[in-house]
Amino acid sequence: MVMPTHPKTHCRTPAEGRDGGTNIPSWKFDLLRKHILDIVRNAGEYGFPFRDLKDAIRPRLKAEDITQLGSLGWHTTTVKLEMEVRGEIARLNAKGPQLMVLGDAA
């Protein structure tokens, strides 16, 4: 019996020398991407701290989405890294905590 396949999104990392990536279900990518863009957009030019991203997303999700996502922290980081590769968000070059702003492709 062949199991149905669900669409996947390939997620890469912007880190130098790290090839490959990971595939996650597209519904997870799309759900988290939408919230990340909204959070970062609302943060404005000063950026949003990456360390607070998971906690900012959690209250936006339904309980069943949180259960089906699995590790919210891992998936949030994976989606955020792919969004950096795509240019949808960018890291501010500043000392201290990593801050995210909208990228040129957003």
C-alpha positions, 0 to 999 in steps of 0.5 A: 500500500502506497501512503499519500505524500504531502507537499514539503518545503526544502529549508536551507541555512544561510551559514557558510559551508553548510550544504543541504537542508531539511524538508518539512511539511509545507503547511508547517512552513507556511503557518510559521512563515506567516507569523514570522513575517507579521512579527518582524514587520510589526517590530519595525526598523529596530528589529525583533529579537530572535530569542523571543520569536518562539514565545511570540508565535506560541499564543498565535497558534491553535492548541492543535497546531502546536501539537501537530507541529512537534518542536515549536523551537526547532520548526521556528528556527528552520523556517526562519533560516530558510526565510533568511536564505530567500531574503524575506528577513535579515539579521541586523548587524549589531552587537548583542542579541540577534535581531531580525528585520524584513529583508529586501524580498519581503 
